[in-house]
Amino acid sequence: MPTIQLSTVIAKHIRAFREDAQATQQEIAEQMIQKGFPWRRETVAQSEGESRTVAIGELLALGSIFGRSLDSFIIPRDDMSRGVVRPQRIDVAITSEMILRRSELIRLIRAGAPAQLGRADKDRQRLTAEISSLEMKLTRTDTRLEEIEQVRKRLISNLEKRKSQLMDLESKASDDPC
């Protein structure tokens, strides 16, 4: 069986998937731009014609456009026009290239992870600071409520003393016949 280059398989799949979607090269380029890749119609043509290497991130974006998984781009097929999938013998060269592409994907994922962790850590620090601020406000509010309660108790006590004094005065006034 002949050796199949992974780049050939990927290029044929990109073209077949685009044709299955009845999309033009320009339409695919526009969708790739929306996904953050600076593609032009020429980029699609080069990718379909094997004159350009397609990165893993680009394959993932194309997969989301075509509704295909990453592995659907790398499994060789006998008949690309009818879409019949018949795996052929994949030699060591293709397997090595797949491993390199997988390594590239892992590297990209890991490169993004510290940035996401950094953002999460900043968010955690911000929320921790907000919680501390709210706890301080709550403590001040509790302290103020205790002070208000003490003032209320003193006022009630003073009111009861005045009431008692007033009753004593009225009692003396009723006892004194002047």
KOLMAR-159964 format. One record per residue (C-alpha): residue in one letter; x negated, y, z. Coordinates in steps of 0.5 Angstrom, whole numbers, padded with zeros to 4 digits, always signed. Each point is the difference from the previous one (the first is absolute). Layout:
AXYZ...
REM end
This chain:
M+0000+0000+0000P-0002+0007-0001T-0003+0005+0005I+0005+0005+0002Q-0002+0007+0002L+0004+0003+0006S-0001+0007-0004T+0004-0003-0006V+0005-0004+0004I+0002+0007+0004A+0000+0004-0006K+0005-0005-0004H+0004+0000+0006I+0000+0008+0001R+0003+0000-0007A+0004-0006+0000F+0004+0003+0007R+0000+0007-0003E+0003-0003-0007D+0005-0004+0005A+0002+0006+0003Q+0001+0004-0007A-0004+0006+0003T-0005+0004-0004Q-0007+0001+0002Q+0001+0007+0001E+0006-0002+0005I-0005-0005+0004A-0005+0006+0000E+0005+0004+0003Q+0002-0005+0005M-0007-0001+0002I-0001+0008+0001Q+0006-0001+0005K-0004-0005+0004G-0006+0004+0000F-0004-0002-0006P-0002+0005-0005W+0002-0005-0006R+0001+0003-0007R+0003-0004-0006E-0007-0002-0002T-0001-0003+0007V+0005-0005-0001A-0002-0001-0007Q-0007-0001+0002S+0002-0005+0006E+0004-0004-0005G-0005+0000-0005E-0006-0003+0005S-0004+0006-0001R+0001+0003+0007T+0000-0004+0007V+0006+0000+0004A-0001+0001+0008I+0004-0004+0005G+0003+0006+0002E+0003+0002-0007L+0002-0007-0001L+0004+0000+0007A+0003+0007-0003L+0002-0004-0007G+0003-0006+0004S+0004+0005+0004I+0002+0003-0007F+0002-0006-0003G+0002-0004+0006R-0005-0005-0001S-0005-0003+0006L-0008+0001-0001D-0001-0007-0002S+0005+0000-0006F-0005+0005-0003I-0006-0005+0001I+0003-0007-0002P-0001-0002-0007R+0006-0001-0005D+0000-0004-0007D+0005+0004-0003M+0000+0008+0003S+0006+0002-0005R+0005-0005+0003G-0002+0000+0007V-0001-0007+0001V-0005-0001+0006R-0005-0006-0001P-0006+0000+0004Q-0006-0001-0004R-0007-0003+0003I-0003+0006+0004D-0007+0000+0000V-0005+0002+0005A-0001+0007-0003I+0007+0001+0000T+0000-0002+0008S-0006+0004+0001E+0003+0006-0003M+0006-0001+0004I-0004+0000+0006L-0003+0006-0001R+0007+0003-0002R+0002-0002+0007S-0006+0002+0004E+0002+0007-0004L+0007+0000+0003I-0002-0002+0007R-0005+0006+0000L+0005+0005-0002I+0005-0003+0005R-0006+0001+0005A-0002+0007-0002G+0007+0002+0001A+0001-0003+0007P-0005+0004+0004A+0004+0006-0003Q+0007-0003+0002L-0003-0001+0007G-0003+0007+0000R+0007+0003-0001A+0003-0005+0005D-0005+0002+0005K+0001+0007-0001D+0008-0001+0000R-0001-0004+0007Q-0004+0006+0003R+0005+0005-0002L+0005-0004+0003T-0004-0001+0006A-0001+0007+0001E+0008+0002-0001I+0002-0006+0005S-0005+0003+0005S+0002+0007-0001L+0008-0002+0001E-0002-0004+0006M-0004+0007+0003K+0007+0004-0002L+0004-0006+0004T-0004+0001+0006R+0000+0007+0000T+0008+0000-0001D+0000-0006+0006T-0004+0005+0004R+0005+0006-0002L+0006-0004+0002E-0003-0002+0007E-0001+0007+0001I+0007+0002-0002E+0003-0006+0005Q-0004+0003+0005V+0002+0007-0001R+0007-0003+0000K+0000-0003+0006R-0003+0006+0004L+0006+0004-0003I+0005-0005+0003S-0004+0000+0006N+0000+0007+0001L+0007+0000-0002E+0002-0005+0005K-0004+0005+0005R+0004+0006-0002K+0007-0004+0001S-0002-0002+0007Q-0002+0007+0002L+0006+0002-0003M+0004-0005+0004D-0003+0002+0006L+0001+0007-0001E+0007-0001-0001S+0001-0005+0006K-0003+0006+0004A+0004+0005-0003S+0006-0004+0002D-0002-0001+0007D-0002+0007+0002P+0007+0004+0001C-0003+0007-0001
REM end
